[in-house]
Amino acid sequence: MEYISQIMLEILKFFYAIGGHNWGFAIIWLTITINLALYPLTLSSIQQMAAMQRIQPRLQELQKKHKDDPKKLQKEMMDLYKVEGVNPLGGCLPVLLKIPFFLALFWSLQSKEFTTLVGQGAIFIPGWINDITRHDPFFILPLLIGVSTWLSQKSMPAAPGQGQAMLWFMPIFITFISYNFAAGVQLYWVISNLIGWAQQSYIMTQRVPKKF
């Protein structure tokens, strides 16, 4: 992880140099770049999730029909996946790929090297984020993380069995756990969520068949 964090720090330096010598804007440009690079995987993931949603009634029929024969049920489900071109695990990849980027940035912004590097230049927005290596003193970014997480979840195809409780629980939970994160990490999270929401909304309206 230290090696990845070091790479992330070098990339941040690059965006800092071309992004107005502001570490906050450097993080925003980095976030945009990561999400654009992962867009093809995001597209595939959401299409797979939408396909899973579409075939849910048929899967439920198979589960009722073969509830006493697990082997037969497994075979029929696999055949259905194959015919429909659905990968039941296809919706997880982009989320898993974003985790290393998040962790790398998290450790980079917490490192002594970054703190020494930014010195007194850690200001993002004067009067609000005066030190990007410390948490948002006004709790604005954690709230935006919660709201953007909710928007991102709403724009995704509904997972089988997903209830309203989970839709609200995750944003609230994430809001509180992100409170003490460095403002740079909080900023990355907000921008990543907003870009994800925009990409997902576009994919669901333009790239996914309307009939399920």
C-alpha positions as CSV (number, residue, x, y, z in Angstrom):
1,M,0.0,0.0,0.0
2,E,2.9,2.3,0.7
3,Y,4.1,1.9,-2.9
4,I,0.6,2.7,-4.3
5,S,0.3,5.7,-1.9
6,Q,3.7,7.0,-3.2
7,I,2.4,6.8,-6.8
8,M,-0.8,8.6,-5.8
9,L,1.3,11.3,-4.2
10,E,3.3,11.8,-7.4
11,I,0.1,12.0,-9.4
12,L,-1.3,14.6,-7.0
13,K,1.9,16.7,-7.5
14,F,1.3,16.6,-11.2
15,F,-2.3,17.8,-10.9
16,Y,-1.1,20.4,-8.3
17,A,1.3,21.8,-10.9
18,I,-1.2,22.1,-13.7
19,G,-4.3,22.8,-11.6
20,G,-3.5,26.3,-10.2
21,H,-1.3,25.2,-7.3
22,N,-4.2,24.3,-5.1
23,W,-4.2,20.8,-3.5
24,G,-8.0,20.8,-3.4
25,F,-8.3,21.3,-7.1
26,A,-5.5,18.7,-7.6
27,I,-7.7,16.2,-5.8
28,I,-10.7,17.1,-7.9
29,W,-8.8,16.7,-11.1
30,L,-7.4,13.4,-9.9
31,T,-10.9,12.2,-9.0
32,I,-12.3,13.1,-12.4
33,T,-9.5,11.3,-14.1
34,I,-10.0,8.1,-12.1
35,N,-13.7,8.0,-12.7
36,L,-13.4,8.7,-16.4
37,A,-10.8,6.0,-16.7
38,L,-13.1,3.5,-15.0
39,Y,-16.2,4.6,-17.0
40,P,-16.1,1.5,-19.4
41,L,-16.2,-0.8,-16.4
42,T,-18.9,1.3,-14.8
43,L,-21.0,1.0,-18.0
44,S,-20.6,-2.7,-18.1
45,S,-21.3,-3.0,-14.4
46,I,-24.6,-1.1,-14.5
47,Q,-25.7,-2.9,-17.6
48,Q,-25.1,-6.2,-15.8
49,M,-27.0,-5.0,-12.7
50,A,-29.9,-3.9,-14.9
51,A,-29.9,-7.3,-16.6
52,M,-30.0,-9.0,-13.3
53,Q,-32.9,-6.9,-12.3
54,R,-34.6,-7.8,-15.6
55,I,-34.3,-11.5,-15.1
56,Q,-35.3,-11.5,-11.4
57,P,-38.9,-12.7,-12.1
58,R,-37.5,-15.7,-14.1
59,L,-35.0,-16.5,-11.3
60,Q,-37.8,-16.5,-8.7
61,E,-39.8,-18.9,-10.9
62,L,-36.8,-21.2,-11.1
63,Q,-36.3,-21.0,-7.3
64,K,-39.9,-22.0,-6.7
65,K,-39.9,-24.7,-9.3
66,H,-36.7,-26.3,-8.1
67,K,-36.7,-25.4,-4.4
68,D,-36.2,-29.1,-3.5
69,D,-33.5,-29.8,-6.0
70,P,-30.5,-27.4,-5.4
71,K,-28.4,-29.0,-8.1
72,K,-31.1,-28.6,-10.7
73,L,-31.7,-25.0,-9.6
74,Q,-28.1,-24.2,-9.9
75,K,-27.9,-25.6,-13.4
76,E,-31.0,-23.8,-14.6
77,M,-29.8,-20.5,-13.2
78,M,-26.4,-20.9,-14.9
79,D,-28.2,-21.7,-18.1
80,L,-30.3,-18.6,-17.8
81,Y,-27.3,-16.4,-17.1
82,K,-25.6,-17.8,-20.2
83,V,-28.6,-17.3,-22.5
84,E,-29.2,-13.8,-21.2
85,G,-25.4,-12.9,-21.2
86,V,-25.5,-12.0,-17.5
87,N,-22.6,-12.2,-15.1
88,P,-24.1,-12.2,-11.6
89,L,-20.8,-10.8,-10.2
90,G,-20.4,-8.2,-13.0
91,G,-21.8,-5.3,-10.9
92,C,-19.1,-5.5,-8.3
93,L,-15.9,-4.7,-10.3
94,P,-15.9,-0.9,-10.5
95,V,-16.6,-0.6,-6.8
96,L,-13.8,-3.0,-6.0
97,L,-11.4,-1.2,-8.3
98,K,-12.1,2.2,-6.7
99,I,-11.2,0.9,-3.2
100,P,-7.4,0.8,-3.9
101,F,-7.5,4.4,-5.2
102,F,-9.4,5.6,-2.1
103,L,-7.1,3.8,0.3
104,A,-4.0,5.1,-1.5
105,L,-5.3,8.7,-1.4
106,F,-6.3,8.2,2.3
107,W,-2.8,7.1,3.3
108,S,-1.2,9.7,1.1
109,L,-3.0,12.6,2.7
110,Q,-2.3,11.2,6.2
111,S,1.4,10.8,5.5
112,K,4.1,12.9,7.0
113,E,5.6,13.5,3.6
114,F,2.3,15.1,2.3
115,T,2.0,17.2,5.5
116,T,5.6,18.4,5.0
117,L,5.1,18.9,1.3
118,V,2.0,21.2,1.6
119,G,3.3,23.2,4.5
120,Q,1.2,26.3,4.7
121,G,-0.2,25.7,1.2
122,A,-2.9,23.3,2.4
123,I,-5.7,25.9,2.0
124,F,-8.5,24.8,-0.4
125,I,-11.2,27.5,0.3
126,P,-10.2,30.2,2.7
127,G,-12.5,30.4,5.7
128,W,-13.8,26.9,5.1
129,I,-11.1,24.4,4.3
130,N,-7.9,26.0,5.7
131,D,-6.0,22.8,6.0
132,I,-6.8,20.0,3.6
133,T,-4.9,17.4,5.8
134,R,-7.5,18.0,8.6
135,H,-11.2,17.3,8.7
136,D,-13.9,19.8,7.6
137,P,-14.5,21.9,10.7
138,F,-18.1,22.7,9.6
139,F,-19.1,19.2,8.8
140,I,-20.2,20.3,5.3
141,L,-18.2,17.7,3.3
142,P,-19.4,14.7,5.4
143,L,-23.0,15.8,4.9
144,L,-22.3,16.1,1.1
145,I,-20.8,12.6,1.2
146,G,-24.1,11.3,2.7
147,V,-26.3,13.2,0.2
148,S,-24.2,12.2,-2.8
149,T,-24.1,8.5,-1.6
150,W,-27.9,8.6,-1.4
151,L,-28.1,10.0,-4.9
152,S,-25.6,7.5,-6.2
153,Q,-27.6,4.6,-4.7
154,K,-30.9,5.9,-6.1
155,S,-29.5,6.1,-9.6
156,M,-28.4,2.4,-9.6
157,P,-30.6,-0.5,-10.6
158,A,-32.3,-1.8,-7.4
159,A,-30.6,-4.9,-6.0
160,P,-32.8,-7.9,-5.3
161,G,-34.3,-7.6,-1.9
162,Q,-33.0,-4.1,-1.3
163,G,-35.3,-2.1,1.0
164,Q,-35.7,1.5,1.8
165,A,-34.0,1.0,5.1
166,M,-30.7,0.1,3.5
167,L,-31.1,3.0,1.1
168,W,-31.1,5.4,4.0
169,F,-28.8,3.5,6.4
170,M,-25.7,3.6,4.2
171,P,-25.6,7.3,3.6
172,I,-26.2,8.1,7.3
173,F,-23.6,5.5,8.3
174,I,-21.0,6.8,5.8
175,T,-21.7,10.5,6.9
176,F,-20.7,9.7,10.4
177,I,-17.7,7.5,9.7
178,S,-16.2,10.1,7.3
179,Y,-16.4,13.0,9.9
180,N,-12.8,12.7,11.0
181,F,-11.2,12.0,7.6
182,A,-8.9,14.5,6.1
183,A,-10.8,17.1,4.1
184,G,-8.9,16.0,1.0
185,V,-10.3,12.5,1.4
186,Q,-13.8,13.9,2.1
187,L,-13.5,16.0,-1.1
188,Y,-12.4,13.0,-3.2
189,W,-15.4,11.0,-1.8
190,V,-17.9,13.8,-2.6
191,I,-16.6,14.4,-6.2
192,S,-16.4,10.6,-6.9
193,N,-20.0,10.1,-5.7
194,L,-21.3,13.0,-7.8
195,I,-19.4,11.8,-10.9
196,G,-20.7,8.3,-10.3
197,W,-24.2,9.6,-9.9
198,A,-24.0,11.5,-13.2
199,Q,-22.5,8.5,-15.0
200,Q,-25.1,6.1,-13.6
201,S,-28.0,8.5,-14.5
202,Y,-26.7,8.8,-18.0
203,I,-26.2,5.1,-18.4
204,M,-29.6,4.2,-17.0
205,T,-31.4,6.7,-19.3
206,Q,-29.3,6.3,-22.5
207,R,-27.5,3.0,-22.4
208,V,-29.8,0.5,-20.7
209,P,-32.9,-0.9,-22.5
210,K,-36.1,0.7,-21.2
211,K,-37.9,-2.7,-21.1
212,F,-36.9,-5.1,-18.4
